[in-house]
Amino acid sequence: KGKQMTYNEAIKLYDGSRRKMAEHLGLSVQGVQHYSKNPDKELPPARDFMIKTKFGITDNPKVIMTAKAEVEKA
């Protein structure tokens, strides 16, 4: 399970706009401002979920398998 986003991580997705973030989350700009007071603290799970859903961010990392064959001279 991934960790929740912090305010600093989230606000970047909104181009640094508290107003955009507030509108999307159904909050007042003051509500968003409240999160900005502790910018490195994780956002509440519901807010984190809403933001990740809007931007299509998944907590399931994509696994990419690669195979490399090493050839050594005998």
Stockholm file with secondary structure:
# STOCKHOLM 1.0

chainA/1-74         KGKQMTYNEAIKLYDGSRRKMAEHLGLSVQGVQHYSKNPDKELPPARDFMIKTKFGITDNPKVIMTAKAEVEKA
#=GR chainA/1-74 SS CCCCCBHHHHHHHTTTCHHHHHHHHTCCHHHHHHHHTSTTSBCCHHHHHHHHHHHTCCSSCCCCCCCCCCCCCC
#=GC SS_cons        CCCCCBHHHHHHHTTTCHHHHHHHHTCCHHHHHHHHTSTTSBCCHHHHHHHHHHHTCCSSCCCCCCCCCCCCCC
//
